[in-house]
Amino acid sequence: MRELRVTPIKNGTVIDHIPAGMALKVLKILGIGGDVTSTVTVAMHVPSKAMAWKDIVKVEDRELSAKEVDKIALIAPKATVNVIRNYNVAEKHKVRMPDRAVGILTCANPNCITNLREPVESEFVVVGKDPQRLRCKYCDRILEDVAAAIV
């Protein structure tokens, strides 16, 4: 069997152990669309010993903000973020599910104060990590589809 290899990046970020099928959501979180100025590599449905199948996203010349990492943790709680500098892994972090998600999710309740043009930032409390359950601080609604609610 012939194996295709992805070329290493000089500087940037590699997000590994993303659940299969979620790489495009990660790109959305990072604001990566059609107007990219640096190389982005997306590997989807890659065999993995740890999780059967996974996705991988590599972004050249970009390091992630804490808010971006928190968003990724909500949809890929077992992901790792590798910061690459001069072709070497300079930092490696496992994402950590935040205890609270402030300003990064939209409440599904249309009558929630966070959706009524009030100057109130959304806030969710993580009440369960496996399975994942997030509750709106203001209206107590449980968020059903976290990936769809990410701002």
GUTI-567470 format. One line per 10 residues: number of its first residue (from 0); their letters; for each residue x, y, z of C-alpha. Coordinates in pm, 1 decimal. Layout:
<pts>
NUM) a) X:Y:Z ~ ...
</pts>
This chain:
<pts>
0) mrelrvtpik) 0.0:0.0:0.0 ~ 138.3:341.8:-96.0 ~ 109.7:609.3:168.5 ~ 73.7:977.6:89.1 ~ 254.4:1213.0:324.5 ~ 170.9:1572.3:400.7 ~ 466.2:1807.9:395.4 ~ 576.5:1957.6:726.4 ~ 511.2:2323.3:801.8 ~ 780.3:2568.1:911.5
10) ngtvidhipa) 561.4:2773.6:1146.2 ~ 197.2:2739.2:1241.8 ~ -45.4:2510.8:1420.5 ~ -150.1:2147.3:1383.8 ~ -480.6:2045.5:1542.8 ~ -491.4:1667.7:1577.3 ~ -742.6:1416.9:1717.7 ~ -1046.0:1604.1:1590.3 ~ -1349.1:1371.6:1574.4 ~ -1404.5:1246.6:1218.6
20) gmalkvlkil) -1618.8:1485.6:1018.2 ~ -1553.7:1791.3:1237.5 ~ -1254.9:1941.6:1050.0 ~ -1478.7:2178.2:854.2 ~ -1628.5:2307.3:1180.6 ~ -1274.3:2373.2:1304.8 ~ -1204.9:2572.4:987.5 ~ -1521.2:2774.5:1056.1 ~ -1408.6:2841.9:1414.7 ~ -1075.0:2966.8:1281.5
30) giggdvtstv) -1250.5:3186.7:1026.4 ~ -1083.0:3005.5:739.2 ~ -1278.2:3027.9:416.3 ~ -1201.1:3105.5:55.1 ~ -978.8:3405.2:125.3 ~ -686.0:3220.6:284.2 ~ -340.0:3369.8:242.2 ~ -138.8:3081.9:389.6 ~ -143.9:2706.7:334.1 ~ -415.3:2510.3:513.4
40) tvamhvpska) -409.0:2130.6:506.2 ~ -717.3:1930.6:603.6 ~ -703.5:1554.5:645.1 ~ -1039.6:1389.8:703.2 ~ -1129.3:1038.1:806.2 ~ -772.0:938.1:889.9 ~ -719.6:601.9:1065.5 ~ -624.1:645.4:1431.8 ~ -529.8:392.3:1698.8 ~ -670.1:614.1:1973.9
50) mawkdivkve) -1008.5:696.5:1820.0 ~ -1067.8:473.9:1513.2 ~ -1104.8:773.4:1276.7 ~ -998.0:1133.5:1313.7 ~ -951.4:1460.8:1127.4 ~ -640.4:1681.4:1127.4 ~ -608.5:2052.4:1042.0 ~ -274.3:2222.5:973.5 ~ -254.9:2599.9:937.9 ~ 69.7:2766.0:836.0
60) drelsakevd) 183.4:3094.7:987.9 ~ -91.7:3103.4:1250.6 ~ -109.9:3038.5:1623.7 ~ -448.3:3008.1:1791.4 ~ -599.9:3242.8:2047.2 ~ -726.1:3109.9:2381.5 ~ -1084.7:3174.8:2265.9 ~ -1030.8:2968.2:1948.3 ~ -886.8:2681.7:2155.5 ~ -1189.5:2696.3:2390.1
70) kialiapkat) -1425.4:2676.3:2090.6 ~ -1234.3:2378.6:1949.3 ~ -1249.3:2206.8:2290.6 ~ -1629.4:2226.8:2277.8 ~ -1650.0:2026.9:1952.6 ~ -1329.7:1822.0:1986.2 ~ -1269.4:1760.6:2359.3 ~ -981.4:1518.0:2293.3 ~ -798.4:1733.7:2037.4 ~ -433.9:1828.7:2067.4
80) vnvirnynva) -292.0:2160.4:1951.7 ~ 69.5:2155.6:1836.9 ~ 246.1:2487.3:1782.1 ~ 516.4:2449.4:1517.5 ~ 816.5:2681.1:1508.0 ~ 1105.2:2628.5:1265.0 ~ 969.4:2282.6:1166.6 ~ 968.3:2159.2:1528.6 ~ 689.0:2112.6:1780.7 ~ 752.4:2405.3:2016.3
90) ekhkvrmpdr) 439.2:2349.7:2227.8 ~ 189.9:2065.8:2254.8 ~ -136.1:2104.0:2445.1 ~ -438.4:1884.6:2496.4 ~ -744.6:2104.8:2477.4 ~ -934.5:2137.9:2801.2 ~ -1309.3:2167.1:2809.6 ~ -1381.2:2500.6:2978.7 ~ -1609.1:2505.7:3284.2 ~ -1788.0:2801.8:3129.0
100) avgiltcanp) -1827.8:2918.2:2769.5 ~ -1863.8:3298.3:2759.0 ~ -1947.1:3475.8:2433.8 ~ -1868.4:3179.3:2208.9 ~ -2206.8:3007.0:2181.9 ~ -2555.6:3120.7:2085.9 ~ -2850.4:3010.5:2298.3 ~ -3109.8:2810.4:2107.4 ~ -3391.8:2976.8:2301.7 ~ -3514.9:3269.5:2087.9
110) ncitnlrepv) -3660.6:3433.4:2402.7 ~ -3332.9:3416.7:2598.8 ~ -3209.5:3762.8:2700.5 ~ -2887.6:3696.8:2506.7 ~ -3093.1:3685.9:2183.9 ~ -3305.5:3995.8:2244.9 ~ -3065.5:4270.1:2132.2 ~ -2970.0:4337.2:2491.1 ~ -2603.9:4403.7:2571.2 ~ -2569.9:4064.3:2739.1
120) esefvvvgkd) -2300.7:3819.6:2637.2 ~ -2405.9:3455.3:2622.7 ~ -2275.8:3232.5:2899.8 ~ -2304.8:2857.7:2929.9 ~ -2206.5:2639.2:3221.8 ~ -2065.7:2295.3:3142.7 ~ -2278.9:2059.0:3351.7 ~ -2153.6:1737.8:3189.7 ~ -1840.9:1653.7:2993.9 ~ -1910.9:1298.5:2876.8
130) pqrlrckycd) -2173.7:1317.4:2742.6 ~ -2134.4:1687.9:2687.2 ~ -2407.5:1906.2:2838.7 ~ -2405.9:2285.2:2851.2 ~ -2672.2:2495.9:3024.2 ~ -2746.9:2860.9:2951.7 ~ -2678.5:3073.7:3260.0 ~ -2974.9:3300.5:3183.6 ~ -3261.8:3075.2:3070.8 ~ -3138.3:2729.0:3184.0
140) riledvaaai) -3187.6:2579.1:2838.1 ~ -2962.1:2280.2:2768.0 ~ -2772.9:2320.6:2442.5 ~ -2843.7:2026.1:2212.9 ~ -2610.9:2095.6:1917.1 ~ -2293.3:2260.1:2043.1 ~ -2121.6:2260.2:1703.5 ~ -2411.8:2450.6:1542.2 ~ -2422.2:2706.0:1825.5 ~ -2060.7:2821.4:1802.9
150) v) -2035.7:3189.4:1715.4
</pts>
